[in-house]
């Protein structure tokens, strides 16, 4: 009896305390702009309206917390992808180590081409075909244990610098998108990266860089093989065997494989994200599909070829994608107009 | 100034309230046995000691919350797998619908064999080879949209009953293991299913049955193909293409693909879980690897062939696995001795 009574009092105090906390939080949230680096405009409004519609109890578009999944492309959506994807820079800069271990490769393409590029002949990079890149990826990022790969990538990320900003690549994330990640998480969303980049590569820094843990990174993934070291310790070796090509239609396929739920919100910046945005938007209720347009040559880069911007093979945003976005209610974010600041270090 | 002052008072109240909540929770937890369906013994003690060692701040084996990953095999570890895996029963019982759509299959093995089994010739089940099962799986569980598969599986699960207990299969989960799942989650662990069963199948009921959401189910997985319906709506079709065989060495490989972290605790019951337990235990610090031994013929089933129990092809627990467990510190759970109750409905 006494225990029961003590329990009721405790329960009562806990309820009151919880209500207090709730009231305090609502109060604080109402006063704070969750997206301070965004200019007022349709993009910012769309994000805030979406979050309010899907998280307000009683709203017709309320989404229960377990279903609050938001997916983000990485290259060009969360961080800089020009003039070349960061992971491609990693692969190129690992080539000297590979050639040191196997000197006979120094005179064989594509390794010889990469050595020219690294010596300063930047134009030689254009000689590399997709097939070359796959060969370089296999040579630099497979045939080793998962732990060795992680250690090598981590070391490179700590030392390498983007040539324009002279900063580590992991500092070249877009502050407005970091705010969106945080705002969604504070609203009960789980944020996932869904990238054409290598899943194991992105997982090395995703937690520190974006607050996104490894299990919430979906990327292009190769197989691993379970085996044993000489002293009998088990480990996984990265194999040159493609399991998931997480680009284009591979994005919704990868989302089904790794998450098993359709996202409620999705963010991308190129034709490689088209199907993910389409798949997200095709679900019931309120859905948010957004595309970052790189139209700020001064503060970052400008490329499309949508809207007459420069054409590019890295993060292509075609006019067809722009027109489809308008037709289907996917919202285009103009870096130039919608973002007050691009980087935290500005 | 006034705002700042109001803020400090709010912050103060929040801190006091949080401490109150914490004290209340610690008080409640100290008084409650987290594993009431377990008899006192080495298995129960190992679980509680492990949780305390890994979650007590300042403990040399403290594991930070983001790294608290626990993986569970499903068949035979979380629910009944004898006389036959539930998903195999599903596949067999879907055959009449497949034959109805394609009547020419009625006289072709393995479809004809399954029709005999369903008519009551249970012995005919022995005629089915692994190749047959793969063919049946493809015929019953691929070539349809993800949503159609989910609806069919959900309907079957709501209607089908285990012949011995006359209850839905989803009620045949082990209460002591449900307690372990809840205890680990209450201690900041994320619980994952890592099953040889079909990932899409298990995801249909994992949240309602175990409190494990779809994104925390790793299973044998096939590919999907993104496409469009006649009215242009995008959807994913399940394909008969194996991406991950989540058995044996496939379990650590699947864990790396889907989670990207080594588990701190792992639970299994057969040779198919050996590598997962080994991989888990090979990590640094406190690690928990446990195996459920089915040694209770009266309340459930008894099979091994470890410890002289009946041999079986469904959930084989060999003497070699038993000996390895003893040697490597993997703890064997005796259903007979360690579990007070097996099912919640007892």
Interface residues (C-beta under 8 A of the other chain):
Chain A: X10 X13 X14 X17 X18 X20 X21 X24 X27 X28 X66 X69 X146 X199 X200 X203 X207 X213 X214 X215 X217 X221 X223 X224 X225 X226 X233 X234 X236 X243 X244 X249 X252 X253 X256 X257 X258 X259 X260 X261 X275 X278 X279 X282
Chain B: X10 X13 X14 X17 X18 X20 X21 X24 X27 X28 X66 X69 X146 X199 X200 X203 X207 X213 X214 X215 X217 X221 X223 X224 X225 X226 X233 X234 X236 X243 X244 X249 X252 X253 X256 X257 X258 X259 X260 X261 X275 X278 X279 X282
